[in-house]
Amino acid sequence: MKSGQLFWGFFFLTIGVLIFAYKYDWIHSSYDFIWNIWPLIFVFWGGLIIFRDTFIRHVINLLFGIFMALLIFGFVMNIFNGCETYPRYVNDYKEYKHDELPAVNYAKLNFKSGAGYFEIDNFTDRFYETEAEGELADYRIDSYTDDSTAYLDVELDGDHDIEIDGGRLKNTLKLHLNDQPVWDFDLNFGAAKARFDLKNFKTRNVSIKTGASDVIIKLGDKYDRTLMDVEMGAAKLTIYVPKNSACSMKSDLFLVARHLEGLEKVKPGYYKSPDYDTADKKIDIFIKGGISSINLIRY
């Protein structure tokens, strides 16, 4: 089979699958990551030239066809669905609240979900409040206390029935947390838009595992040492760090666009602010990922 046949065959096959999946709401994702991965076109072209007379050329053509289909589909989705960036849904709405703050010094949020829009914004006098909207608004919420730590487990319930009424499946979750305990955040989700404003919290640890997502996280200076560990796919990550906290970043990344305000390169993959060694308050960031865009902004 000719290489061109592989390219066009898998191109149209992928386009068809994506349109079919969109029509029947099998996929709900932000396609903003497309703006970050388009330079791969040149990688594929280079590979086709280098491996012109080898079997590898056929494999590259196959992957190139899939990639171009995803790229074009993503561009179209971004253009025509731009108005849905921060949606408010009324079709299904649920609130979960916990009236009493446990007598603890520490708290941990374990959050797991698929695609959607997720937000942690302002705090509450309760232990927690959550607002879920959309057809996928069914979450399992569990809170318990172990010694000096209160745990909050928030997980999308995969066992509920989903009815498709001709619209797209939606999944929006907003969390409001008490700002008194020292918090650890374990955030695990799929393709999503996420806005995590943690500036008012005593944040000790933040762990983020995500796929093709657009994530903005704002850290504060309420705790002397904050550790942030990120694993991501083709994602866009923006981190806001207070100017009165020193910062370091260690990364193991591939094809990443970086803008690291206020950080100086120490060695490949390691950056830190000039005042890091003498500062009382520090934020340490560890990032591992694929094709991504990272912005670190001091505020």
Phi, psi and omega in degrees: 000138181287152181298322180298324178295320177297316181301304185290327178297310181285334175298306182290326177298315180293317177302315180298316180296317181296316179296317179297316180295322178293317182299321183257017172060033176281336181234129171230109187212152167278136180254021179296335180297342179301323182295340183266338187255358183301331179299347177298343176306316182291328177295315179295316179300316178299318178297322179295325179287315183295317184257037187304318186251028181236169178295333182300332179302322179295319179295317180296319178298320178299309181293324179296320178297317178295316181298314182295324177296315178296320181296311181294317178300318180295319177300314180297317180297320179295323181289313187271345180245019180300332182288352183259019184301314180232077188281157169239126185248146181240359186287331179206121185225133179221144175241143175232130182223152173231115190289329192248132175276121179298154179280081184225163175262338186230155177215151179224131175258122172252110185241128178224130177200171175269225180284156177156198175237124186233143186213136165240116184241268185264169184264174183220158176286340176283175173294316177201158167220139176227147176234123181240135181225147177114172180296336179259036188271016183265106182243148171265122181244126181222129177232141180202165183237137177226109184058243185260014184236133173258133183250140175233113179256121179237117185220135177297130182278109181278000184265353184280160179277140179244124178256130180259121183247024180098348178259174179279148176289136183238152179207100179238133179223128176241134181241136174239127187236156176287139185264007182280316180288165167277126190255143164245135182240123175243102190244116185230114183207167183270213180294120189200167161257133182224135178231106184245105180261100185251017187295335182265004184253149170280094188260119180264313181223141173228121176241125180235125174235120186209163177262232182282091188226163173244107188241129171240126179229133180244115181265154180245190182240026182281348179230144189292326184224118179243129177250130181234126183236122186234131169237124185215159176265228179282077190240160171249122185236126175239126182241125174260127183235131179296145184292335181273009173246130174290158186215142171228153178220127172243135187220148172232089193229156181233126179052062184245133171271124185241139166224106187243091184291128175082003179252145178246144181284123177269314176200171181307124178084003182225123181228150175203160178282153184301331183266012189300315187292335184252354186286149176276327180248131185224146173236120181249127185241129177240125185230133176227131182185187182255236183277108190215171173233128182236129174236127174245123186238131176269138181227000000 
